[in-house]
Amino acid sequence: MEVASNLPGIIAVRDSKDPDGPALIFTPAEWRAFLGGVRAGEFNDV
C-alpha cells in the first residue's frame, strides 16, 4: 500500500503492487478517522 499525503487537500492510496491501478481518494479528515479506527482496533475482527 502506498499513501500520497503530498497532494493538496486529498490523501491518495493505492496498491503498491499495481501502481497503474486505481487509487482511493480521501479527505484529510476521512484519513485521520480511518487511522484513528486502525489505532483503536476497530478493524481487528475483519
N, C-alpha and C positions, 0 to 999 in steps of 0.2 A: 504494500500500500504506500502510495506517495501522497503527501499533503502539500499543496501550494498555499502558503499563507502570505505571499508577497504580492498578491493581486488586490487592487483597490476595492474594498467593500465586499469581497467574497472569499470563501475558502473552497478550493477545488481538490477533490480526492479522486484518485484513480488507482487501478490495479497496476502495480509496477511490472508485472509480467506481461501486460498488454498495454504498452504506452500509447498505442494508436487507438485504443478502445475508448469507450465513453468515460466521462468524468461526472462525478456527482458534485453539485454546487450547493454550498450552504452560506447563509449569512454568518457573520462572526458570532452573533447571539445564538444561532442554532448550533454552531460548532461547540461553543462553550457549554451549552446544555447537554450535548452529546457526551463531551468529555467528562462533565460532572456525573452523568449517569454511569459511565465506564468506571470512574473512580469510586463511585458509591456501590458498585457491584450489581447494578440493575440488570445487567445482561449475562450474569453468570449462569443462569438456568436455561439459556437459549441454546 
